[in-house]
Structures are given as structure tokens and as C-alpha cells.
Amino acid sequence: MDTPLPSSSLLPSPAPISRAAVWASRLFNVLLLGLCALLVALSYYSFTLHCESFGCIGVGLMWMLWAVFATVGWLVALVVRVWQRRRGLGTRASDLAFALMSLMGAGHVFYWLVNTVLR
């Protein structure tokens, strides 16, 4: 009982990727990498900011601002990665942005743990 193999003409072909999806993917990648650059700049600024006369409110506000931007950016990067993979688009830039935001977040949590909680 030899069953014939399906020919390539019977297999469904993948749907073509629209130009709008490609441009949207590129735009999301640029925005995510720009957000990573902004987070690096905010990180540097918040680490070099010194406490002022009324306490460390400025430093705390910078950390909170950074945490909000990083969390939103991380979630957007995760959603963009899933969207790109389902569409069959390249995910190199969104993977890089996701990894950078994850590493920066882990580094900030580690710094906070060492200098605040474990003091």
C-alpha cells in the first residue's frame, strides 16, 4: 500500500506579507529601539542625580518615571514580537529591544535591592 506523497501544488501557500505590515513592523522596531536609547539616557541621568536639600524626591521621581517607561516599553516589545512572529516578519530588532529592556530592568532591580533593601 503505497500512498502517494502530496504534491507541492496541493499544499497551501503562505499568505503574502502586506507592505503596510512591513512598514508598521519597521516603525515599531525604530520606536522600540528609540525607547531603549531613552531608557539608557534616563538611567544615566538618574544614577548621576544627587539628593537635593528637600530629600531625595527628585531621584525617586526619576526612578518611578524610568520604571513606568520600562514597564510599558517591555509590554509593547512583547506584543510587537508576538505580532511580528504571527505575521512571519523579522523579529531581530524587537527581540533586541525586549532583551535590552529586560536586562536594564533586572539591573535596576538588583541595584535597588543591594542599595536599599539589603542595606
N, C-alpha and C positions, 0 to 999 in steps of 0.2 A: 504494500500500500504506500505508494509514493504520492505524497501530496505536493502539489506544485507550490513553489515559493511565490509570494505576492510580487507582482512586478512593480517597478518604481512608479508607474503611471497610476496605480491604484492607491498608493499611499497619499494621504492628504498633504498638501504642501503648506508650509507655514505662511501665515498672512504677512503681506509686505508691511514694513515699518513705515509709517507715515512721516513726512517731513516735519510736520508740526510736533510729533512726539520726539523726533531727534533734536529739534531746536529747543523744545521745552526741557529735555534732558540736559542739554548743554547749558542752558540758562540756570537750571537748578544746581549743576555742578559748579559753575562760576560763583553763584551766590553762596553755596556751602563753603567753598574754599576761601571766599572773601570773609565769611563769618569766622572761619578758623583764624585768619590773619587778625581780625578784630579782637578775637579772644586772646590771642598771643599778646597783642599790644595792651589790652586791658589787664592781663596777668602781670606783665612787666610793670605797668603803672601801679597796680595795687601792691606789688611786692616792694616797690621803691617809695611808696607813700608812707609818711611818718605820722604818728599821732599828733593831733593839734592840742591846743590849750583846753578845749572843752571835752577832751576824751578822744577815743578812737572811733568816733561815729563815722568820719569820712572813710576810714579803712573798712569798717563794717558795711557801709553802703556800697562801696566798690566791690566787695566780695559778694554781696547779695545781687548786685547788678550782673556780675560775672556769672554767678550760679544760675540766674534766670535765663540769660542768653545761652549759656552752655546747655542747659536742660532742653530748652526749646530747639536749639540747633541740633542736639543729639537726636531728639524725636523726629525732627524734619529729615535729618540724614537717614534715619532708619526707614521712614516712609518712602523717601525717594529711592533708596536702594531696592526695596521690595517692588516698587512701581517699575523701575528700570529692568529688573530681572524678569518680571512678568511680561514685559513688552519685548524682551530679547535685546535690550540696549546694553551698551557697555557700562560697567559699574566701577571702573577703576577710580575715578575722581571721588565719587560718593563713598566708596569703601575707604579711601584715604581720609576724607573728611570725618567719617564715622570713627576711624581708628584714632585720628588726632584728637578729636573731642573726648573720646573715651580715655586716652592717656592723660590729657590735661585734667580731666575731671578726677581721675584716680590720683594724680599728683597733688591736686589741691586738697583732696580729702586726706591724703597721707600727711601733707604739711599741717593741715588743721589738727589732725589727731596728735601729731608729735608736739606741736607748739601750744595747743590749748587743752586738750583732754588729758593727755598723758604727762602733763607738767607737774 
